């Protein structure tokens, strides 16, 4: 049986003060759907969904929402309690058109990741897409283990390898600055590179500086 210490109680410890999805979250989802050329509509599975805050965003984009989380169950929101580290996902084969896995894979061990991705592949339709977002170790190595339950760090290369080994083909796998300004004007990436140097001083007070430093890896993949 997998050790659940440090995972149960995660939501109350880390998200009790946070509200639902924001306008930024909506813009982020729309941006990812666009760059991944992801078809709107169908059934979506939100892995490690937490409180299910992305549910209204996906529903506005005509997706039928389902979520799983180790620390939550809310049947009224289609969220089931499930430990993705070692449990069988409670869905039939080839159920989902899209799987969304934001800031969750880094909480698993390598063995757990292998199991989780195998189960994810099983419940995806043949033409479904998988979105994975995780901290970029190259940019967050100083802060990565400040999060108590983080276990496996990733770079674009290592996440791409993990997905390939699990039977996925990456359409996108890259370091990603989580700022709408950069999505619109990519040339400003160089401004972010400079701003990131000031993270120890201004990171807690400036979102631009914070997200210039705390970059993510974004992968969009399909099963093969």
Buried (B, 14 or more C-beta within 10 A) or exposed (E): EBEEEEBEEBBEEBBEEEEEBEEEBBEBBBBBBEBBEBEEEBBBBBBBBBBBBBBBBBEEBEBEBBBBBBBBEBEEBBBBBBBBBBBEBEBEEBBBBBBBBBBBBBBBEEEBBBBBBEBBBBBBBEEBBBBBBBBBBBBBEEBBEEBEBBBBBBBBEBBBBBBBEBEBEBBBBBBBBBBBEBBEEEEBEEBBEEBBEBBEEBBEEBEBBBBBBBBBBBBBBBBE
